[in-house]
Amino acid sequence: MQKLRLRVLAGIFLVAGVLAWAGARLWDAYGQLPSVPVAAPVVFFALAALLLATALSTRSRLRAQRERRPEAEGVNPLQTARAVVLGQASALVAAVAAGLYGGMGVFLLTRLDEPARRDQAVYAGLTVLAGAAVVAVAFFLEHVCKLPEDHDDDTPHPAS
């Protein structure tokens, strides 16, 4: 499984933002720009909260298992791998969505003469923040679920 790369996510964010900004300019020239849904930041903040709860639960269960507490629950490796994949997929989707709403928000910031556009710019900005929260929590979840490094480099390997 590949680790998340911040540069890749930033590139996705920037490309989606530029395309959304250009699309918003074009769409506004030919008609009315679609609105930013109020639910967009709520959904992404809820996803960040779900990923954070998963990360904290996994971290506490792993700590209890390492300390060999008698009441410690075992950690299912397949479930942990699925949580990491969910976090990575969520980070990719959040980067795309944050880029799209960020590009639309930049366009809306240039036209704040209407109160409705101000509200839309605020919703777009909150969605970008929520997307950043999802990405940050996905990195944390990946860190929590990382396997310990193998430090047996000084032992001789059998010849093949």
C-alpha positions in Angstrom: 0.0 0.0 0.0 1.4 3.4 -1.0 1.6 6.2 1.6 -0.3 9.5 1.1 1.9 12.1 -0.5 1.2 15.8 0.4 2.6 17.0 -3.0 0.2 14.8 -4.9 -2.8 16.0 -2.9 -1.7 19.6 -3.3 -1.3 19.1 -7.0 -4.8 17.7 -7.2 -6.1 20.6 -5.2 -4.5 23.2 -7.4 -5.5 21.6 -10.7 -9.1 21.2 -9.5 -9.1 24.8 -8.2 -7.8 26.2 -11.5 -10.4 24.2 -13.5 -13.2 25.2 -11.2 -12.2 28.9 -11.3 -12.1 28.8 -15.2 -15.4 26.9 -15.3 -17.0 29.3 -12.9 -16.0 32.3 -15.1 -17.3 30.6 -18.2 -20.5 29.4 -16.5 -21.2 32.9 -15.1 -20.7 34.5 -18.5 -23.4 32.3 -20.0 -25.9 32.1 -17.1 -26.3 31.8 -13.4 -23.5 30.1 -11.5 -24.7 27.1 -9.4 -24.7 27.6 -5.7 -22.4 26.0 -3.2 -24.5 23.6 -1.0 -24.6 24.4 2.7 -24.2 20.7 3.4 -20.8 20.5 1.7 -18.7 21.6 4.7 -21.0 19.7 7.1 -20.4 16.4 5.2 -16.6 16.9 5.1 -16.4 17.9 8.8 -18.5 14.8 9.6 -16.2 12.6 7.6 -13.2 14.2 9.4 -14.8 13.4 12.7 -15.5 9.8 11.7 -11.9 9.3 10.6 -10.6 10.9 13.8 -12.8 8.6 15.9 -11.4 5.6 14.0 -7.8 6.8 14.4 -8.2 7.5 18.1 -9.9 4.1 18.7 -7.3 2.2 16.8 -4.5 4.1 18.6 -5.9 3.3 22.0 -6.5 -0.4 21.1 -2.9 -0.7 19.8 -1.5 1.0 22.9 -3.4 -1.4 25.1 -2.2 -4.3 23.1 1.4 -3.2 23.2 1.2 -2.7 27.0 -0.3 -6.2 27.3 -3.3 -5.0 29.4 -5.5 -8.0 30.3 -8.7 -6.2 29.0 -7.1 -5.2 25.7 -9.0 -6.0 22.6 -7.1 -7.4 19.6 -6.7 -5.3 16.5 -7.8 -6.9 13.3 -5.1 -6.2 10.7 -7.6 -6.4 7.8 -9.9 -3.9 9.5 -6.9 -1.6 10.2 -5.9 -1.8 6.5 -9.4 -1.0 5.4 -9.4 2.1 7.7 -6.2 3.3 6.1 -7.6 2.8 2.6 -10.8 4.7 3.6 -8.6 7.5 5.0 -6.6 7.7 1.8 -9.6 7.6 -0.5 -11.3 10.3 1.7 -8.2 12.5 1.4 -8.2 12.2 -2.4 -11.9 13.0 -2.6 -11.4 15.9 -0.2 -8.5 17.3 -2.2 -10.6 17.3 -5.4 -13.7 18.8 -3.6 -11.7 21.4 -1.8 -10.0 22.4 -5.0 -13.3 22.7 -6.8 -14.9 24.7 -4.1 -11.7 26.7 -3.6 -11.7 27.7 -7.2 -15.3 28.6 -7.1 -14.7 30.6 -3.9 -11.8 32.6 -5.5 -14.2 33.4 -8.4 -16.9 34.5 -5.9 -14.5 36.7 -4.0 -14.0 38.8 -7.1 -17.8 39.5 -7.2 -18.9 40.2 -3.6 -21.4 42.9 -4.6 -24.3 40.6 -4.1 -25.1 39.3 -0.6 -25.9 35.8 -2.0 -22.4 35.6 -3.5 -20.9 36.5 -0.1 -22.7 33.6 1.5 -21.6 31.3 -1.3 -18.0 32.4 -0.8 -18.2 31.6 2.9 -19.7 28.1 2.2 -16.9 27.5 -0.3 -14.2 28.6 2.2 -15.7 26.4 4.9 -15.7 23.5 2.5 -12.0 24.1 1.8 -11.3 24.1 5.5 -13.3 20.9 6.0 -11.4 19.3 3.1 -8.1 20.2 4.7 -9.3 18.7 8.0 -10.1 15.4 6.2 -6.6 15.4 4.7 -5.0 16.1 8.0 -7.0 13.4 9.8 -6.2 10.9 7.0 -2.5 11.5 7.5 -3.0 11.0 11.3 -4.9 7.8 10.7 -2.2 6.5 8.4 0.5 7.4 11.0 -1.5 5.5 13.7 -1.9 2.4 11.6 1.7 2.3 10.4 3.5 -1.0 11.1 6.7 -0.7 13.2 9.9 -0.7 11.2 12.0 -3.9 11.1 15.4 -3.1 12.7 17.1 -6.5 12.2 19.6 -5.1 9.7 22.6 -6.4 11.8 21.5 -10.0 11.6 23.0 -11.9 8.7 20.6 -13.0 5.9 20.8 -16.6 4.7 22.4 -17.0 1.3 20.1 -17.9 -1.5 
